Amino acid sequence: MEKGKAACDKSPTLEETWLKEELSKRVCNGTYDERVIREKVDVVKVVGANKIEIVLKKER
């Protein structure tokens, strides 16, 4: 998200608000919690405009 169009001019633009809402719904049971996201999420892949895949860390 930091490099965006500077790294690839065809890179889709994601709104930070939308991304936080998606992470809240999919990872945090509806309430955004950055600590929970850091503990659970390994990678967020952008696969299209407003489309992401969330790869969770493997359980230890």
Rosetta silent file (secondary structure, phi, psi, omega in degrees, C-alpha in Angstrom):
SEQUENCE: MEKGKAACDKSPTLEETWLKEELSKRVCNGTYDERVIREKVDVVKVVGANKIEIVLKKER
SCORE:     score description
SCORE:     0.000 S_00000001
   1 L     0.000  -28.584 -177.589    0.000    0.000    0.000 S_00000001
   2 L   -69.407  -35.226 -174.204    2.915    2.318    0.651 S_00000001
   3 L   -88.708  -39.424  175.279    4.341    2.144   -2.898 S_00000001
   4 H    47.708 -131.630 -175.293    1.109    2.034   -4.910 S_00000001
   5 H   -64.229  -23.658  178.899    1.177    3.655   -8.323 S_00000001
   6 H   -64.541  -34.357 -179.780    4.851    4.635   -7.956 S_00000001
   7 H   -85.376  -33.316 -177.843    5.808    0.937   -8.125 S_00000001
   8 L  -152.804  113.856 -175.856    3.201   -0.087  -10.698 S_00000001
   9 L   -67.127  -12.649  177.513    1.017    2.332  -12.640 S_00000001
  10 L   -98.211    6.667 -179.736   -1.638   -0.392  -13.066 S_00000001
  11 L   -65.159  130.037  177.602   -1.834   -0.984   -9.325 S_00000001
  12 L   -68.728  150.432  178.601   -5.410   -0.777   -7.993 S_00000001
  13 L   -95.434  128.667  176.076   -6.103    1.925   -5.421 S_00000001
  14 L  -114.301  136.774  175.249   -7.468    0.813   -2.061 S_00000001
  15 L   -81.943  134.662 -179.591   -8.947    3.183    0.446 S_00000001
  16 H   -58.671  -39.008  179.393   -7.474    2.742    3.918 S_00000001
  17 H   -60.900  -46.149  179.194  -10.945    3.018    5.461 S_00000001
  18 H   -61.748  -44.233 -179.460  -12.259    0.199    3.260 S_00000001
  19 H   -61.661  -44.050  177.973   -9.246   -2.000    4.066 S_00000001
  20 H   -62.422  -39.743  177.585   -9.713   -1.466    7.815 S_00000001
  21 H   -62.646  -43.309  179.369  -13.412   -2.330    7.494 S_00000001
  22 H   -64.351  -44.627  178.318  -12.580   -5.559    5.647 S_00000001
  23 H   -63.663  -38.108  177.570   -9.936   -6.549    8.203 S_00000001
  24 H   -60.173  -47.727 -178.098  -12.398   -5.743   10.988 S_00000001
  25 H   -67.249  -44.873 -170.923  -15.063   -7.991    9.482 S_00000001
  26 H   -85.883  -26.514 -173.865  -12.803  -10.851    8.447 S_00000001
  27 H  -116.757  -36.489 -169.577  -10.234  -10.951   11.254 S_00000001
  28 L  -107.323   15.905 -179.650  -11.459   -8.975   14.275 S_00000001
  29 L    56.752   36.318  172.742  -15.133   -9.996   14.560 S_00000001
  30 L   100.233  -16.937 -179.896  -16.332   -6.542   13.531 S_00000001
  31 L  -119.694  119.084 -177.205  -14.147   -4.222   15.622 S_00000001
  32 L   -61.758  126.776  178.398  -10.823   -3.042   14.180 S_00000001
  33 L  -142.316  104.321 -175.601   -7.927   -4.018   16.436 S_00000001
  34 H   -60.273  -34.529  178.319   -4.443   -3.552   15.007 S_00000001
  35 H   -61.824  -44.992  179.174   -2.905   -5.795   17.679 S_00000001
  36 H   -63.123  -42.643  179.912   -5.164   -8.697   16.679 S_00000001
  37 H   -62.436  -45.097  178.843   -4.380   -8.121   12.999 S_00000001
  38 H   -62.339  -35.254 -179.949   -0.613   -8.131   13.652 S_00000001
  39 H   -73.959  -34.448 -171.202   -0.957  -11.360   15.642 S_00000001
  40 H  -101.301  -31.442 -170.911   -3.164  -13.181   13.121 S_00000001
  41 E   -96.751  129.374  175.984   -2.403  -11.856    9.622 S_00000001
  42 E   -90.715  -50.332 -175.378    0.678  -12.870    7.672 S_00000001
  43 E  -145.638  143.858  168.808   -0.076  -11.207    4.311 S_00000001
  44 E  -113.944  115.533  179.938   -2.813   -9.160    2.676 S_00000001
  45 E   -98.692  130.470  174.918   -2.792   -9.764   -1.085 S_00000001
  46 E   -90.665  117.498 -176.624   -4.439   -7.257   -3.401 S_00000001
  47 E  -111.126    1.576  178.192   -6.031   -9.271   -6.199 S_00000001
  48 E   167.796 -178.492  178.601   -8.061   -6.502   -7.847 S_00000001
  49 L   -64.875  119.118 -177.770   -9.950   -3.309   -7.234 S_00000001
  50 L    55.545   35.430  174.996  -11.506   -3.704   -3.778 S_00000001
  51 E  -133.594  123.864  179.383  -10.586   -7.377   -3.719 S_00000001
  52 E  -132.132  156.500  169.669   -8.126   -8.796   -1.193 S_00000001
  53 E  -118.640  133.462  179.695   -6.992  -12.172    0.060 S_00000001
  54 E  -108.748  121.743  177.716   -5.954  -12.449    3.687 S_00000001
  55 E  -103.176  117.715 -178.898   -3.362  -15.070    4.538 S_00000001
  56 E   -83.827  152.917  175.526   -3.350  -15.893    8.225 S_00000001
  57 L   -67.586  148.669  178.701   -0.278  -16.883   10.187 S_00000001
  58 L   -71.875  139.926  177.708   -0.019  -20.574   10.895 S_00000001
  59 L   -64.706  141.051 -178.974   -1.124  -21.608   14.358 S_00000001
  60 L  -101.214    0.000    0.000    1.800  -22.557   16.577 S_00000001
